[in-house]
Amino acid sequence: MSFPRRKPCFNRPLAARGRCASGFTLLEVMIAVALIAIALVTLIGAQAHSVAIATGARFDAVASMLAQWKLTELSLEDFGQLTGSSGDFGDAYPHFSWKSEVEEVGESESGIKGSGDMLKTVDVTVLVDGDPTRTYTARTIVYKNQKNKTDTDREAETAGSGKAEAGGNRETGAETAR
């Protein structure tokens, strides 16, 4: 069975060309390409935005961890030697650096009577090399311990020697009971 062959549309008379449906017109193709371009631009913009959000979230997570790490180190220092300084985090975090600022808190600022020269605020700011807009700052308040280190050390030694003596007596008592 053979099908009759149709003549192409451009060979038909003008009156018959309106019913011819052999392909897309240039206008239809241009509209389709424009719609695809608009959709692609929107999708690429959304992807770029999500990458920026993910980068910011990663910075916040790493910077907060590093700031807490440095605050812990600074709060373990002797209260009298606690001053502002700066540095980096070494080879583990090569693009991050830190800066600390220490200020004494007086009675008027804290609202606590008798707290003069006993409180300091410590601010640690974590920075990324080459981007001054991305910074993270954490703050803590450090208080001065009332006892001297020598008094604390003496108490620890006394408590330790008392335990040793009690342990020695127990051993002697146990030997005697045998």
PAZAPA-4460 file (N, C-alpha, C; in steps of 0.05 Angstrom, whole numbers, plus 32768, in hexadecimal, padded with zeros to 4 digits):
% residues 178
    n_x    n_y    n_z   ca_x   ca_y   ca_z    c_x    c_y    c_z   seq   type   mol
   8011   7FE9   8000   8000   8000   8000   8012   8019   8000     1      M     A
   800C   802A   7FEE   801C   8042   7FED   800A   805A   7FF2     2      S     A
   8017   806E   8000   8008   8086   8007   800D   809B   7FF2     3      F     A
   7FF9   80AB   7FED   7FFE   80C0   7FD9   8012   80D5   7FE4     4      P     A
   8023   80DE   7FD3   8038   80F1   7FDB   802C   810D   7FDB     5      R     A
   8031   811C   7FF1   8027   8137   7FF4   803C   814A   7FE9     6      R     A
   8031   815F   7FDE   8043   8174   7FD4   804B   8186   7FEC     7      K     A
   8064   8190   7FEC   806C   81A3   8001   805A   81BC   8001     8      P     A
   8059   81C9   8018   8047   81E0   801B   804F   81F8   8009     9      C     A
   8069   81FC   8005   8072   8213   7FF5   806B   8210   7FD8    10      F     A
   8064   81F8   7FCF   805B   81F4   7FB3   803D   81F7   7FB0    11      N     A
   802E   81FA   7FC5   8011   81FC   7FC3   800A   8219   7FBE    12      R     A
   7FF2   821C   7FB4   7FE8   8238   7FB0   7FE4   8246   7FCA    13      P     A
   7FE3   8260   7FCB   7FE1   8270   7FE3   7FC8   8269   7FF3    14      L     A
   7FB2   8263   7FE7   7F99   825D   7FF5   7F9C   8242   8004    15      A     A
   7FAB   8230   7FFA   7FAE   8215   8007   7FC4   8215   801C    16      A     A
   7FD6   8229   801D   7FEC   8229   8030   7FE2   822C   804D    17      R     A
   7FCC   8238   8052   7FC2   823C   806D   7FBD   8222   807B    18      G     A
   7FB6   820D   806D   7FB0   81F3   8079   7FC9   81E2   807B    19      R     A
   7FDF   81EB   8071   7FF8   81DB   8071   8005   81DC   808C    20      C     A
   800C   81C5   8097   8019   81C4   80B2   8032   81B3   80B0    21      A     A
   8045   81BC   80A1   805D   81AC   809D   8074   81B2   80B1    22      S     A
   8072   81C7   80C2   8088   81CE   80D5   8081   81E6   80E5    23      G     A
   8096   81EF   80F5   8092   8207   8106   809B   821F   80F6    24      F     A
   808E   8236   80FC   8097   824F   80F1   80AE   825A   8101    25      T     A
   80BC   826C   80F5   80D3   8279   8103   80CA   8286   811D    26      L     A
   80B3   8293   811D   80A9   82A0   8135   80A4   828C   814C    27      L     A
   8099   8275   8145   8094   8261   815A   80AF   8256   8165    28      E     A
   80C2   8252   8155   80DD   8249   815E   80EA   825E   8170    29      V     A
   80E8   8278   8169   80F4   828D   8179   80E6   828F   8194    30      M     A
   80CC   828C   8195   80BE   828D   81AF   80C6   8276   81C0    31      I     A
   80C9   825E   81B5   80D1   8247   81C4   80ED   824B   81CF    32      A     A
   8100   8255   81BF   811B   825A   81C8   811C   826F   81DE    33      V     A
   810C   8284   81DC   810B   8299   81F0   8101   828D   820B    34      A     A
   80EC   827C   820A   80E1   8270   8222   80F6   825E   8230    35      L     A
   8104   824E   8220   8119   823D   822B   8130   824E   8237    36      I     A
   8137   8264   822A   814C   8275   8234   8144   8281   824F    37      A     A
   812B   828A   8251   8122   8296   826A   8122   8281   8280    38      I     A
   811A   8269   827A   811A   8253   828E   8136   824C   8297    39      A     A
   8149   824B   8284   8164   8244   828B   8171   825A   829C    40      L     A
   816D   8273   8295   8178   8289   82A5   816E   8288   82C2    41      V     A
   8154   8282   82C5   8148   8281   82DF   8154   8269   82EF    42      T     A
   8157   8252   82E2   8163   823B   82F0   8180   8240   82F8    43      L     A
   818F   824B   82E6   81AC   8251   82EC   81AE   8265   8303    44      I     A
   819D   8279   8303   819D   828D   8319   8196   8280   8333    45      G     A
   8183   826E   8333   817B   8260   834C   8192   824F   8355    46      A     A
   81A0   8242   8343   81B7   8231   834A   81CD   8242   8356    47      Q     A
   81D3   8258   834B   81E8   826A   8355   81E1   8274   8371    48      A     A
   81C7   827A   8375   81BE   8283   8390   81C1   826D   83A4    49      H     A
   81BB   8254   839D   81BD   823E   83B0   81DA   8238   83B7    50      S     A
   81EC   823B   83A3   8209   8238   83A8   8213   824D   83BC    51      V     A
   820A   8266   83B8   8211   827C   83CB   8207   8276   83E7    52      A     A
   81EF   826C   83EA   81E4   8266   8404   81F4   824F   8411    53      I     A
   81FB   823B   8401   820A   8224   840C   8226   822D   8415    54      A     A
   8233   823F   8406   824D   8249   840D   824B   825A   8427    55      T     A
   8237   826A   8429   8233   8279   8442   822E   8268   845A    56      G     A
   821F   8253   8456   8219   8240   846C   8232   8231   8475    57      A     A
   8242   822A   8461   825C   821C   8468   826E   822F   8477    58      R     A
   8270   8248   846F   8280   825B   847D   8276   825F   849A    59      F     A
   825C   8262   849D   8251   8265   84B8   8257   824D   84CA    60      D     A
   8255   8235   84C0   825B   821D   84D0   8278   821C   84D8    61      A     A
   828A   821F   84C5   82A7   821D   84CB   82AF   8235   84DC    62      V     A
   82A6   824D   84D6   82AF   8264   84E6   82A5   8263   8502    63      A     A
   828D   825A   8507   8283   8258   8523   8292   8243   8532    64      S     A
   8299   822C   8525   82A9   8218   8533   82C5   8223   853A    65      M     A
   82D2   8231   8527   82EC   823D   852D   82EB   8252   8542    66      L     A
   82D6   8263   8542   82D3   8278   8556   82D0   826B   8572    67      A     A
   82BF   8257   8574   82BC   824A   858E   82D6   823D   8597    68      Q     A
   82E5   8231   8585   82FE   8225   858B   8311   823A   8597    69      W     A
   8313   8251   858A   8325   8266   8593   831B   8273   85AD    70      K     A
   8301   8276   85B1   82F6   8280   85CA   82FD   826D   85E1    71      L     A
   82FC   8253   85DC   8303   8240   85F1   8320   8243   85F8    72      T     A
   8331   8245   85E5   834E   8249   85EA   8353   8262   85FA    73      E     A
   8346   8278   85F3   834A   8291   8601   833F   8291   861D    74      L     A
   8328   8283   8621   831C   8283   863C   832D   8271   864F    75      S     A
   833E   8260   8644   834F   8250   8655   8369   825E   865E    76      L     A
   836F   8275   8651   8386   8284   8658   8383   8292   8673    77      E     A
   8399   829A   867F   8398   82A8   8699   8389   82C3   8695    78      D     A
   8378   82CA   86A8   8367   82E1   86A5   8378   82FB   86A2    79      F     A
   838E   82FD   86B0   839F   8315   86AE   83AD   8318   8694    80      G     A
   83B3   8302   8687   83C1   8302   866D   83AF   8303   8655    81      Q     A
   8395   8304   8659   8382   8303   8644   8381   831E   8636    82      L     A
   838C   831F   861D   838C   8338   860D   8385   8332   85F1    83      T     A
   837F   8346   85E1   8378   8343   85C5   8390   833A   85B5    84      G     A
   838B   8329   85A1   83A0   831F   858F   8394   8316   8575    85      S     A
   83A4   830B   8564   839A   8302   854A   83AC   82EB   8540    86      S     A
   83A2   82DC   852D   83B2   82C6   8522   83A2   82B7   850D    87      G     A
   83AC   829F   8506   839E   828E   84F3   839A   8273   84FF    88      D     A
   838D   8261   84F0   8387   8247   84FB   8399   8231   84EF    89      F     A
   83AF   8239   84E4   83C3   8226   84DA   83BB   8219   84C0    90      G     A
   83C8   8202   84BB   83C4   81F4   84A2   83A8   81E7   84A0    91      D     A
   839C   81E2   84B6   8381   81D5   84B6   836C   81E7   84A9    92      A     A
   836E   8201   84AD   835B   8214   84A2   836B   822C   8497    93      Y     A
   8378   8229   8480   838B   823D   8477   837F   8258   846F    94      P     A
   8365   8258   8467   8359   8271   845E   834C   8281   8474    95      H     A
   834C   8276   848D   833F   8283   84A3   8353   8290   84B6    96      F     A
   834D   82A7   84C0   835D   82B4   84D5   834A   82BE   84EA    97      S     A
   8356   82C6   8501   8345   82D0   8517   8352   82E9   8524    98      W     A
   8341   82F7   8532   8349   830F   8540   8339   8310   855A    99      K     A
   8346   8315   8570   8337   8316   858A   833A   8332   8596   100      S     A
   8325   833B   85A3   8325   8354   85B1   831B   834E   85CD   101      E     A
   8329   8359   85E1   8323   8354   85FD   831E   836F   860B   102      V     A
   8308   8371   8619   8301   838A   8627   82F8   8383   8643   103      E     A
   8301   8393   8656   82F8   838F   8672   82DC   839A   8675   104      E     A
   82CD   838C   8686   82B1   8394   868B   82B0   839F   86A8   105      V     A
   82A7   83B7   86AB   82A5   83C3   86C6   828A   83BE   86D2   106      G     A
   8287   83C7   86EB   826E   83C4   86F9   8257   83D3   86EB   107      E     A
   825D   83EA   86E0   8248   83F9   86D3   823D   83EB   86B9   108      S     A
   824F   83DD   86AB   8246   83CF   8693   8239   83B5   8699   109      E     A
   8242   83A6   86AE   8237   838C   86B4   821E   838E   86C5   110      S     A
   821D   83A3   86D6   8206   83A5   86E8   8209   8393   8701   111      G     A
   8220   8387   8704   8225   8375   871B   8237   8384   872F   112      I     A
   822E   8387   8747   823E   8395   875C   8255   8384   8764   113      K     A
   826D   8390   8766   8285   8382   876E   8292   8373   8758   114      G     A
   828B   8378   873F   8297   8369   8729   82AC   8378   871B   115      S     A
   82B6   838F   8726   82CA   839F   8719   82E4   838E   8715   116      G     A
   82EF   8390   86FD   8307   8382   86F5   8305   8363   86F8   117      D     A
   82ED   8358   86F7   82EA   833B   86F9   82DF   832F   86DF   118      M     A
   82D5   8340   86CD   82C9   8336   86B4   82D6   8343   869C   119      L     A
   82D9   8333   8687   82E3   833C   866D   82D2   8330   8657   120      K     A
   82CD   8341   8643   82BF   8336   862B   82D5   832F   8617   121      T     A
   82D2   8318   860A   82E5   830F   85F6   82D5   830C   85DC   122      V     A
   82DC   831B   85C7   82D0   8319   85AD   82E4   830C   859A   123      D     A
   82DC   82F7   858D   82ED   82EA   8579   82DF   82ED   855E   124      V     A
   82EE   82F8   854A   82E3   82FC   852F   82F3   82EA   851D   125      T     A
   82E5   82D9   850E   82F1   82C7   84FA   82ED   82D4   84DF   126      V     A
   8303   82D5   84D0   8304   82E2   84B5   830C   82CE   84A0   127      L     A
   8303   82D3   8487   830C   82C3   8470   831F   82D5   8460   128      V     A
   8336   82CA   8458   8349   82D9   8448   833D   82E2   842E   129      D     A
   8340   82FB   8428   8337   8306   840F   831A   830E   840D   130      G     A
   830B   830A   8423   82EF   8312   8423   82E7   8320   843D   131      D     A
   82EA   833A   843E   82E4   8349   8456   82C6   8349   845E   132      P     A
   82B5   8341   844C   8298   8341   8452   8290   8329   8462   133      T     A
   82A0   8313   8461   8298   82FB   846F   82A8   82F9   8489   134      R     A
   829B   8301   849F   82A7   82FF   84B9   8293   82F2   84CC   135      T     A
   829E   82E6   84E2   828D   82DA   84F6   8298   82E2   8511   136      Y     A
   8288   82EE   8523   8291   82F6   853D   8282   82E8   8553   137      T     A
   8291   82DE   8566   8284   82D1   857E   828F   82DF   8597   138      A     A
   827E   82E0   85AB   8286   82EF   85C4   8281   82DD   85DC   139      R     A
   8292   82E0   85F0   828E   82D3   8609   8297   82E5   861F   140      T     A
   828F   82DF   8637   8298   82EF   864F   82A8   82DC   8660   141      I     A
   82BF   82E5   8668   82D1   82D5   8679   82D3   82E3   8694   142      V     A
   82D2   82D2   86A9   82D4   82DE   86C4   82ED   82D5   86D1   143      Y     A
   82F6   82E6   86E4   830F   82E1   86F2   8309   82CE   8709   144      K     A
   831A   82BA   870C   8317   82A7   8722   8320   82B5   873B   145      N     A
   8312   82B1   8752   8318   82BF   876B   8332   82B5   8778   146      Q     A
   8338   829B   8775   834F   8290   8782   8368   8293   8771   147      K     A
   837F   8295   877F   8398   8295   8770   839E   8278   8767   148      N     A
   83AF   8276   8753   83B6   825B   874A   83C5   824C   8760   149      K     A
   83D6   825A   8770   83E5   824D   8785   83D3   8241   879A   150      T     A
   83BE   8250   87A1   83AB   8245   87B5   839D   822D   87AA   151      D     A
   8395   822E   8791   8387   8217   8784   839A   81FF   8782   152      T     A
   83B3   8204   877B   83C6   81EE   8779   83CB   81E2   8794   153      D     A
   83CD   81F2   87AA   83D1   81E8   87C5   83B9   81D7   87CD   154      R     A
   83A1   81E0   87C7   8389   81D0   87CE   8389   81B6   87C0   155      E     A
   8391   81B5   87A6   8391   819C   8797   83A6   8189   87A2   156      A     A
   83BD   8194   87AA   83D2   8183   87B5   83C9   8178   87D0   157      E     A
   83BD   8188   87E0   83B4   817F   87FB   839F   816A   87F7   158      T     A
   838C   816E   87E5   8377   815A   87E1   8383   8140   87D6   159      A     A
   8396   8142   87C4   83A3   812A   87B9   83B3   811B   87CE   160      G     A
   83C1   8129   87E0   83D1   811B   87F4   83BF   810E   8809   161      S     A
   83A8   811A   880F   8395   810E   8821   838A   80F4   8816   162      G     A
   8385   80F3   87FC   837A   80DB   87F0   8390   80C5   87F0   163      K     A
   83A9   80CD   87EC   83BE   80B9   87EC   83C1   80AD   8808   164      A     A
   83BF   80BE   881C   83C2   80B4   8837   83AB   80A1   883E   165      E     A
   8393   80A9   8836   837C   8097   883C   8380   807D   882E   166      A     A
   8389   807D   8815   838D   8065   8806   83A3   8054   8813   167      G     A
   83B8   8060   881D   83CD   8051   882A   83C3   8044   8844   168      G     A
   83B2   8052   8853   83A7   8046   886B   8396   802E   8864   169      N     A
   8387   8030   884F   8375   8019   8847   8386   8001   8840   170      R     A
   839C   8006   8831   83AD   7FEF   882A   83B9   7FE3   8843   171      E     A
   83C2   7FF3   8855   83CF   7FE9   886E   83BA   7FD9   887E   172      T     A
   83A2   7FE5   887F   838C   7FD7   888E   8385   7FBC   8881   173      G     A
   8386   7FBB   8866   8380   7FA3   8858   8395   7F8E   885E   174      A     A
   83AE   7F97   885E   83C4   7F84   8864   83C2   7F79   8880   175      E     A
   83BA   7F89   8893   83B8   7F81   88AE   83A1   7F6D   88B2   176      T     A
   838C   7F70   88A2   8374   7F5F   88A5   837B   7F43   889B   177      A     A
   838E   7F40   888A   8394   7F25   887F   839F   7F15   8894   178      R     A
***
